[in-house]
Amino acid sequence: MTVKEWLNRGRKLNTEIDILLREKSRALGAATETVQRLGLEKVQTTPANTSEDKIVDYIAYSEIVDGQINNLYKIKSEILQVINQIDDNVLRTLLLLRYVSCETDDETYRFYSWDEIADKLGYSREWVTKNLHPRALEAVGKILKNLK
């Protein structure tokens, strides 16, 4: 796996975490969705799909989702630990903006473009992509090599 591929896991993880959190929210909505009209007598009851069963199913599902989210955050933590070892503040910030940080627009993740990163760093896009980014990748590569 190349250094860039290793770092790109952070970008991919944000999307996966977002999907899992949305699914968890939908499952909670389904589990708590009950229509009960006060004052009306029950005509028939069925043992299946009771509110309690839905809540139990949601809790089991939620535990699985939470476990996967925890695994994803562990991987993100690895990435952050490596990035934080870089001495150069500009390179560190570039890596954080490119591979870890993102903004949310209408409940979806949107990662920073090279133009936005260059603007935040106060450099041209060309300088960032042709000079700073290769240096940042090299710095990460050295750290990863030393970890092995």
Wavefront OBJ file of the C-alpha trace (Angstrom):
o trace
v 0.000 0.000 0.000
v 1.380 3.395 -0.949
v 1.557 6.296 1.497
v -1.231 8.079 -0.372
v -3.443 4.968 -0.225
v -2.706 4.627 3.486
v -3.728 8.242 4.079
v -6.779 8.060 1.823
v -8.289 5.595 4.247
v -9.140 8.646 6.384
v -11.195 10.171 3.583
v -12.997 6.913 2.933
v -13.664 6.304 6.621
v -15.557 9.576 7.054
v -17.973 8.504 4.343
v -18.416 5.039 5.820
v -18.963 6.408 9.331
v -21.556 8.833 7.948
v -23.432 5.989 6.241
v -23.394 3.868 9.399
v -24.644 6.726 11.562
v -27.504 7.407 9.158
v -28.461 3.733 9.122
v -28.392 3.652 12.902
v -30.681 6.694 12.991
v -33.080 5.070 10.511
v -33.118 1.885 12.557
v -33.966 3.869 15.681
v -36.786 5.597 13.835
v -38.168 2.230 12.713
v -37.838 0.800 16.210
v -39.649 3.661 17.869
v -42.257 4.156 15.186
v -45.569 3.104 16.644
v -49.010 4.250 15.839
v -51.331 3.997 18.774
v -54.683 5.597 18.866
v -55.857 6.351 22.312
v -59.402 5.379 23.111
v -59.635 2.613 20.517
v -59.842 -0.998 21.566
v -57.424 -3.486 20.120
v -59.152 -5.888 17.818
v -56.299 -8.242 17.223
v -52.782 -8.598 18.534
v -49.880 -10.357 16.970
v -46.841 -11.534 18.863
v -44.521 -10.495 16.030
v -43.241 -6.966 15.525
v -44.127 -5.680 18.944
v -42.501 -2.451 20.035
v -40.349 -4.384 22.482
v -39.090 -6.700 19.755
v -38.252 -3.728 17.559
v -36.303 -2.075 20.374
v -34.391 -5.294 21.103
v -33.569 -5.649 17.395
v -32.456 -2.016 17.277
v -30.171 -2.472 20.287
v -28.519 -5.514 18.670
v -28.136 -3.658 15.359
v -26.867 -0.559 17.140
v -24.166 -2.552 18.933
v -22.916 -3.928 15.617
v -22.878 -0.466 14.028
v -21.174 1.056 17.073
v -18.506 -1.652 16.955
v -17.776 -0.910 13.303
v -17.687 2.841 13.968
v -15.214 2.232 16.811
v -13.013 0.200 14.441
v -13.094 3.004 11.894
v -12.186 5.595 14.523
v -9.219 3.449 15.577
v -7.919 3.580 12.010
v -8.477 7.350 11.884
v -6.612 7.616 15.169
v -3.629 5.785 13.622
v -3.597 8.260 10.759
v -3.780 11.235 13.125
v -0.982 9.862 15.302
v 1.309 9.635 12.287
v 0.361 13.077 10.954
v 0.921 14.612 14.399
v 4.528 13.379 14.367
v 5.386 15.677 11.468
v 7.338 18.697 12.712
v 6.410 21.070 9.891
v 3.144 22.822 10.723
v 2.321 23.559 7.069
v 2.781 19.934 6.010
v 0.801 18.710 8.988
v -2.066 21.118 8.228
v -2.052 20.142 4.557
v -2.360 16.443 5.476
v -5.138 17.125 7.960
v -7.090 19.173 5.438
v -6.594 16.652 2.638
v -6.991 13.303 4.382
v -8.826 13.819 7.659
v -10.902 16.975 7.793
v -14.079 17.666 5.914
v -17.183 19.779 6.084
v -20.772 18.656 6.080
v -23.213 19.981 3.529
v -26.785 18.808 3.945
v -25.706 15.808 6.034
v -23.062 14.633 3.563
v -19.320 14.912 3.859
v -17.493 17.186 1.473
v -13.739 17.036 1.489
v -11.592 20.066 0.817
v -10.476 20.587 -2.759
v -6.880 21.412 -3.625
v -7.943 25.003 -4.313
v -9.529 25.300 -0.847
v -6.471 23.755 0.801
v -4.155 26.118 -1.068
v -6.319 29.064 -0.029
v -6.300 28.008 3.633
v -2.534 27.573 3.571
v -1.949 30.813 1.703
v -0.145 29.229 -1.250
v -0.954 28.627 -4.891
v -2.628 25.365 -5.852
v 0.397 24.447 -7.960
v 2.817 25.012 -5.054
v 0.673 22.888 -2.760
v 0.208 19.991 -5.181
v 3.656 19.948 -6.756
v 5.861 20.898 -3.811
v 4.203 20.672 -0.416
v 2.088 17.550 -0.953
v 5.004 15.385 -2.171
v 7.063 16.579 0.820
v 4.193 15.748 3.163
v 3.824 12.263 1.660
v 7.565 11.722 2.021
v 7.410 12.752 5.687
v 4.560 10.292 6.333
v 6.480 7.574 4.478
v 9.490 8.037 6.757
v 7.341 7.786 9.862
v 5.578 4.673 8.589
v 8.913 3.073 7.725
v 10.162 3.696 11.257
v 7.015 2.140 12.738
v 7.683 -1.198 11.028
l 1 2 3 4 5 6 7 8 9 10 11 12 13 14 15 16 17 18 19 20 21 22 23 24 25 26 27 28 29 30 31 32 33 34 35 36 37 38 39 40 41 42 43 44 45 46 47 48 49 50 51 52 53 54 55 56 57 58 59 60 61 62 63 64 65 66 67 68 69 70 71 72 73 74 75 76 77 78 79 80 81 82 83 84 85 86 87 88 89 90 91 92 93 94 95 96 97 98 99 100 101 102 103 104 105 106 107 108 109 110 111 112 113 114 115 116 117 118 119 120 121 122 123 124 125 126 127 128 129 130 131 132 133 134 135 136 137 138 139 140 141 142 143 144 145 146 147 148
